[in-house]
Amino acid sequence: MAQSPYEGKLIRLRAKEPEDEPAFFRWINDHEVIEHLSARYPFSHAQEREWIAATAAPGYARAAFAVETLADRTLIGHCDLVGTSPEHRSATLAIMIGEKSCWDGGYGTDTMRTLCRFGFAEMNLHRIQLEVLAGNDRAKHVYEKIGFRVEGVRRDAHFRHGAYRNSIIMGLLEGELRLD
Ligand SMILES: CC(C)(COP(=O)(O)OP(=O)(O)OC[C@H]1O[C@@H](n2cnc3c(N)ncnc32)[C@H](O)[C@@H]1OP(=O)(O)O)[C@@H](O)C(=O)NCCC(=O)NCCS
């Protein structure tokens, strides 16, 4: 039987639902979850509802998914491929495993593999890029583990907690995804 394009070993990608809002609200307002993201101002429930409504139906322009566990369908995060270009066949990836109890449980790696596989096999992408802040060592480790390579650094691109941080540009080309 063919493998589901939405499923990895631990997770499933699905469309977002309005009922997901409380979890998304909790995560985006959790300083530990957003420590290495650009988000900084508090988000309202209304903003989260608008964001879900705007991104709930995944498509080529914005392939945005909720991430749930295969084991018991618990919502644990979200991820997306945005800024897609049909000419360059490229997109920019973002991921959040918001449920902190799941960190270091293999879910982020499985989500990245599943989303990248989806991007290459279902969206006909040639290139997936992302940015990770210097100091987000867990995320960088996961990206390198599945095949992303460092392509450059945007120096002092991010200001937070009274100091500047570099932003590291990483890219993955078709055929470079490491599935194990
Ligand atoms: C980054 C994130 C997606 C990783 O997800 P996760 O489910 O924790 O990842 P996994 O469990 O699959 O893998 C974590 C890996 O990082 C390693 N790791 C943990 N802390 C580390 C650190 N400080 N330095 C280096 N590696 C680290 C783990 O050992 C594990 O590697 P291994 O499987 O080779 O042993 C998740 O923690 C997250 O969403 N964080 C908050 C939002 C965020 O930072 N998003 C990314 C923005 S670029």
The ligand as an SDF file (V2000), in Angstrom:
LIG
                    3D

 48 50  0  0  0  0  0  0  0  0999 V2000
   13.0770   22.9700   17.0640 C   0  0  0  0  0  0  0  0  0  0  0  0
   11.9740   21.9350   17.1980 C   0  0  0  0  0  0  0  0  0  0  0  0
   11.1350   21.9350   15.9160 C   0  0  0  0  0  0  0  0  0  0  0  0
   12.6190   20.5550   17.3760 C   0  0  0  0  0  0  0  0  0  0  0  0
   11.5830   19.6170   17.5940 O   0  0  0  0  0  0  0  0  0  0  0  0
   11.8060   18.3720   18.5790 P   0  0  0  0  0  0  0  0  0  0  0  0
   10.5760   17.5490   18.5250 O   0  0  0  0  0  0  0  0  0  0  0  0
   12.2770   18.8610   19.8900 O   0  0  0  0  0  0  0  0  0  0  0  0
   12.9990   17.6360   17.7930 O   0  0  0  0  0  0  0  0  0  0  0  0
   13.4650   16.1020   17.8520 P   0  0  0  0  0  0  0  0  0  0  0  0
   13.0560   15.4980   19.1320 O   0  0  0  0  0  0  0  0  0  0  0  0
   13.0240   15.4230   16.6030 O   0  0  0  0  0  0  0  0  0  0  0  0
   15.0360   16.2400   17.7560 O   0  0  0  0  0  0  0  0  0  0  0  0
   15.7570   17.0440   18.6660 C   0  0  0  0  0  0  0  0  0  0  0  0
   17.2270   16.7970   18.4070 C   0  0  0  0  0  0  0  0  0  0  0  0
   17.9710   17.9070   18.8980 O   0  0  0  0  0  0  0  0  0  0  0  0
   18.9350   17.4470   19.8150 C   0  0  0  0  0  0  0  0  0  0  0  0
   19.1320   18.5210   20.7630 N   0  0  0  0  0  0  0  0  0  0  0  0
   18.3820   18.8810   21.8380 C   0  0  0  0  0  0  0  0  0  0  0  0
   18.8920   19.9660   22.4320 N   0  0  0  0  0  0  0  0  0  0  0  0
   20.0100   20.3000   21.7280 C   0  0  0  0  0  0  0  0  0  0  0  0
   20.9840   21.3440   21.8330 C   0  0  0  0  0  0  0  0  0  0  0  0
   20.8890   22.2540   22.8150 N   0  0  0  0  0  0  0  0  0  0  0  0
   21.9890   21.3770   20.9310 N   0  0  0  0  0  0  0  0  0  0  0  0
   22.0800   20.4720   19.9280 C   0  0  0  0  0  0  0  0  0  0  0  0
   21.1800   19.4540   19.7650 N   0  0  0  0  0  0  0  0  0  0  0  0
   20.1610   19.3900   20.6610 C   0  0  0  0  0  0  0  0  0  0  0  0
   18.3420   16.1780   20.3750 C   0  0  0  0  0  0  0  0  0  0  0  0
   19.3290   15.3520   20.9450 O   0  0  0  0  0  0  0  0  0  0  0  0
   17.7460   15.5790   19.1170 C   0  0  0  0  0  0  0  0  0  0  0  0
   18.7350   15.0450   18.2860 O   0  0  0  0  0  0  0  0  0  0  0  0
   18.9460   13.4530   18.0420 P   0  0  0  0  0  0  0  0  0  0  0  0
   17.6010   12.9280   17.6180 O   0  0  0  0  0  0  0  0  0  0  0  0
   19.9660   13.3900   16.9490 O   0  0  0  0  0  0  0  0  0  0  0  0
   19.3890   12.9080   19.3660 O   0  0  0  0  0  0  0  0  0  0  0  0
   11.0700   22.2250   18.4410 C   0  0  0  0  0  0  0  0  0  0  0  0
   11.8350   22.1070   19.6070 O   0  0  0  0  0  0  0  0  0  0  0  0
   10.3700   23.5850   18.3870 C   0  0  0  0  0  0  0  0  0  0  0  0
    9.4090   23.7520   17.6500 O   0  0  0  0  0  0  0  0  0  0  0  0
   10.8530   24.5620   19.1870 N   0  0  0  0  0  0  0  0  0  0  0  0
   10.1850   25.8690   19.3540 C   0  0  0  0  0  0  0  0  0  0  0  0
   10.0130   26.6580   18.0500 C   0  0  0  0  0  0  0  0  0  0  0  0
   11.2760   26.6930   17.2150 C   0  0  0  0  0  0  0  0  0  0  0  0
   12.3750   26.9440   17.7020 O   0  0  0  0  0  0  0  0  0  0  0  0
   11.1020   26.4530   15.9030 N   0  0  0  0  0  0  0  0  0  0  0  0
   12.1880   26.4870   14.9400 C   0  0  0  0  0  0  0  0  0  0  0  0
   12.4520   27.8660   14.4960 C   0  0  0  0  0  0  0  0  0  0  0  0
   13.7780   27.9370   13.2790 S   0  0  0  0  0  0  0  0  0  0  0  0
  1  2  1  0
  2  3  1  0
  2  4  1  0
  2 36  1  0
  4  5  1  0
  5  6  1  0
  6  7  2  0
  6  8  1  0
  6  9  1  0
  9 10  1  0
 10 11  2  0
 10 12  1  0
 10 13  1  0
 13 14  1  0
 14 15  1  0
 15 16  1  0
 15 30  1  0
 16 17  1  0
 17 18  1  0
 17 28  1  0
 18 19  1  0
 18 27  1  0
 19 20  2  0
 20 21  1  0
 21 22  1  0
 21 27  2  0
 22 23  1  0
 22 24  2  0
 24 25  1  0
 25 26  2  0
 26 27  1  0
 28 29  1  0
 28 30  1  0
 30 31  1  0
 31 32  1  0
 32 33  2  0
 32 34  1  0
 32 35  1  0
 36 37  1  0
 36 38  1  0
 38 39  2  0
 38 40  1  0
 40 41  1  0
 41 42  1  0
 42 43  1  0
 43 44  2  0
 43 45  1  0
 45 46  1  0
 46 47  1  0
 47 48  1  0
M  END
$$$$
